[in-house]
Amino acid sequence: MRRRILILITLIFMVLPVFAQTLECGVTFDWISKTQIQRDENIAQIQNILFSDKIKTKYNKKEIKSQYAEFFKDKDARQNYIEISNGKKEDAQKYYCAFYWKNFLVAYGIQYKNNMKNIYYYDAMGNLRWVDVFSDNYPKFPYRSYQYYRTGELVASYYYVSEYDQYIFDPNKKFKGRWYKENMYNKNAKIIMTRSNY
């Protein structure tokens, strides 16, 4: 049962954009009207940006543990759990995000306002599961985001064209889809998933 919940949460993280506070920049959506060759070229271009030689696709365990040691356990887990369960979205120091399974809070995210370059995702017990790392130009579009397991392995890579328009790649650099508003499109411009919280 626990394994199913963790798999479900991982899938949610791979297909949902992070909850960062951003604005749309008037980008037009032309994915459907492009030819397949144009879409493939576009995917390759974004892939090259996301997976350049400077990008870390895997941290070793010691490195990630030392870099994020203070976040491996949410020291305010109980209070954050209560606040998030009551629908709180932010306070003076943090933004919150909740992930539910059958009305049960299974994970939550925290983005600290004094360091917006990371989002920390915790299980319901306050144990770190994932870390989002944003590119230096965040929150100015376009920007990149990389999500890592607490073990240092890459979960997914995102390229944000705008608040409503994101490309997603898996850890093996494979294109997973392009979100535009409520729809996720595959490389052939077919809708493969929908969401209600864009």
PyMOL commands that set and color helices and strands:
alter all, ss='L'
color gray80, all
select helices_A, chain A and resi 2-15+36-50+61-67+69-71+77-85
alter helices_A, ss='H'
color red, helices_A
select strands_A, chain A and resi 94-101+104-112+118-123+128-134+143-149+154-162+165-169+175-180+183-185+191-194
alter strands_A, ss='S'
color yellow, strands_A
deselect
rebuild
show_as cartoon
